[in-house]
């Protein structure tokens, strides 16, 4: 019998730790920067929250639809494309954002910076034939 990972339960634990510890989590997420991205199911309309490892440049927050290098994009990416006005939590702040998918040289530049900061993203890129989407969470008032 193989053990299966319950990603929903793992995410619930990471989110609870993040909120209890001022934007930091232990366990599998220990030592990684995290942002909690709120999104609405494109088909279901169900509100969801996903913890992600961002690249942060000043006030700009970027997330990556890597899904560990899977052949398909993660569900949260489709949800953000369908409903780009949402919220994010970073550190102890929760704020409104608009998700904007980057393209071309802008996308490539940010993805290269993420690889420099988080080398596992190079492996994700080499595990798939798709171009991994890069999304900026633009703060709005």
ABEGO torsion letter per residue (X at the ends): XBBBBBAAAAAAAAAAAAAAAGGBBBEAABGBBBBBBBBBBAAAGBBBBBBBBBBBBEABBBBBBAGGGBABBBAAAAAAAABABBBBBBEABBBBBBBBBBBEAAAAAAAAAAAAABAAAAAAAAABABBBBBBBBBBBX
